Amino acid sequence: MQNIRNIAIIAHVDHGKTTLVDKIIHVSKIFRENQQFDDLILDSNDLERERGITILSKNVSVRYKDTKINIIDTPGHADFGGEVERVLKMADGVILLVDAFEGPMPQTRFVLGKALDLGLTPIVVVNKVDKENCRPDEVHESVFELMFNLDATEEQLEFQTLYGSAKQNWMGPDWKNPTDSILPLLDAILEHIPAPKIDEGTLQMQITSLDYSNFVGRIAIGRVKRGSISENQQVALCKADGSIKRVKVKELHTFEGLGKAKVSTVVAGDICAVTGIEDFEIGDTIADLENPEPLPRIAIDEPTMNMLFTINNSPFFGKEGKFVTSRHLRDRLMKEMEKNLALRVESTDSEDKFLVYGRGILHLSVLIETMRREGYELQVGQPQVIFKEIDGEKCEPIETLVVDVPSESAGKVIELATQRKGELLIMEPKGDLQHLEFKIPSRGLIGLRNNVLTATQGEAIMNHRFSAYEPFKGPIPGRINGSLISMEGGQCTAYAIDKLQDRGTFFVEPGDELYTGQVIGENSRDNDIVVNVQKGKKLTNMRASGSDDNTRIAPAKKFSLEESMEYIQKDEYLEITPKSIRMRKIYLDENERSRMAKKES
């Protein structure tokens, strides 16, 4: 029987979690001396590397002093809560990583709350103590307060704290005396994290995540809770509806280093991957055939937002993407639902439209970005918040919003948040920044980030997490400005844009191909106007001083995917292809738009 420790690493976005895992991997000599490797080994997905966030949880294992340590890297974002909740089921302890300046952030609270509820033993690591004006002792106090507020048990409150810098490759009990390696952390894991508790009895293993291989199909990953599982064994698969299927295990793999190692038997306490089982879902239990006992299923927080996904039917459809039909779109969304637990997809009365429910703008935008990189073309509507009726009263999701901002801009942020029905709960200095906490409806957050960043010259740091459903707070003003809409198709000209600049801000540049009904700018007033930007300059052979002034055009305003999703109005779609993101009106023809507007009014 080998010694095993199962730990999950939880931290807020950008507090150095993936870097710490890199250093643990290096110190355990997984790589050969001459092997090349990148930084951020676990952020394997392109999107994760670009955004610097962890989206999917990953498993690696290292060996230290004859003990196998299974490390589970978890996402730090509340939008990926579905990932977090199920991977914590595999762990016996957690390493809570906090930044020595920022301290525990709102989303750290979200994940830590889940871990403490499951009774996991925490070790706190205060990272980045080499940063200027860091405050490790205050941060240690605030972590204690946070755990106390989350109703941690007395054992959990007696947590071990280590200080260090993952980047500089050291950890130790005192931040004023740097050590020379990261090994004190591994020693603390062996000493304080309990070995897996082994229950006596027949086989039980809950499937907590899945992998896919082109050769063997879907692979179930989970931790063996009790008993043992062997190759070619006949087992029972306990499903959500209470039915039990007889299945056969083909192969078993445990995690070794960054890869997997084939084994014949896995005993309770270890995390393994099982191939050969078809038609399983995350949350199902693999149990003994004679005496199947299912484990309680994983409860996932409800989605708070939905968006309409539909096929691309603009005049430019099919020019850039490979997958453009409704069948492609349906298959891809169904495939995503298998592994993305917090996502729900519903069909609508139209064959080519789907309602996709998710945890927030980031959750949905990561799905859209992944799809466009795979070659899909699609259109999405404006994100809508999900209302519920509780005791006969209309309720909406409320979030906790935390903004750290230079003190001279704090007033502007408070004004913007309160306009959107935000209530200021806390305002206190934190270093040279003001720390603001609000309670705000999810509806009020849509489009708020853009305005806050503009008002604070990009210096605000915003984070939010879902807190509860509360009674409806009343109407919230949306985008005040109307849209500039292209009158015709074709290339836009510098001459036409120059003449229309006093009408508003443009999102397109001279030479861009446009189509009728495309949204090409923001009107300076509150109504939509149709403009002709294809008009060229009439050329004559007469010359006059003054008629040949050069055109001077302000640079086009460019949006990221999330910004565009927050920007569009109810009567607009966002067209997304592998190369472009365009905004358009749902009805491209001007007469049809006014007819539909009359119908609705």
Disulfide bonds with the S-S distance in Angstrom:
none
